């Protein structure tokens, strides 16, 4: 048994007054790109992990929970089998991997601003992308996703926003605003859906999640929050599905199971009808906070996390 003192520890400040630690077996990469500080480390409990600007993005052991939760509710709520998808951000390639499980997908575009991060993930995290970047349906672009959405006229059945948090001086600050979500809505087909990771949902830290939910309600007819626990983050994590038509809260467990069987190739580790039902049934204090939030995030008043 190795003692805790013999490890190097990675300490992530989840809030200004709370943190989460991982014992590190070794560091594979530590560098600064044009956009962010990058670390890829092997942790004792979770295997490889990607860390950007000091924030853990995913770990080998539980990334299936995060990425399945991010992708499948959206692809199972499009009107008809999804044919095209856009990933905004997406670094590791695991979001893309989950999308490519749908044989109906003919085209999957991923727009991540940071080519250096994606190259490092390609090289060091093959367990996560599992060849998704080489799939003939994939188009990988390196540019600001907002600029891409502004110039493209293409419509997608599914758009997923898999971005880093909007940190001061980070690359994602103007991708969490009403104006940005309006662009996303306009680039969706009439039966399309979007999903996003929307920050932590732990007690006392619901301001970000509820403000994003409130902002999306200005833009989309259907907005449904859901959450899961991502144990390498050490906190429950919030997601939001916004849709032009289908409301995921009206999809019952057997219907979700039937859609999984019909639309997907292979088996999932996390998402099914029961998980869907559980995730969308937000607890009372979260629903209360959603109901009380009045803040709408705009380009003029963006939400920046510290
Ligand atoms: N799983 C993650 C989490 O927990 O937040 C997020 C996944 S992924 C690593 C986030 C990616 O968003 C990064 O690779 C980063 O380069 C990309 N990104 C940040 N700002 C962006 C922008 N303006 N346009 C496109 N991609 C952006």
Boltz pocket constraint, residues with backbone or C-beta under 6 A from the ligand:
constraints:
  - pocket:
      binder: B
      contacts: [[A, 35], [A, 50], [A, 52], [A, 56], [A, 57], [A, 58], [A, 88], [A, 89], [A, 90], [A, 91], [A, 92], [A, 111], [A, 112], [A, 113], [A, 114], [A, 117], [A, 118], [A, 143], [A, 144], [A, 145], [A, 146], [A, 162], [A, 163], [A, 164], [A, 165], [A, 171], [A, 172], [A, 175], [A, 197]]
      max_distance: 6.0
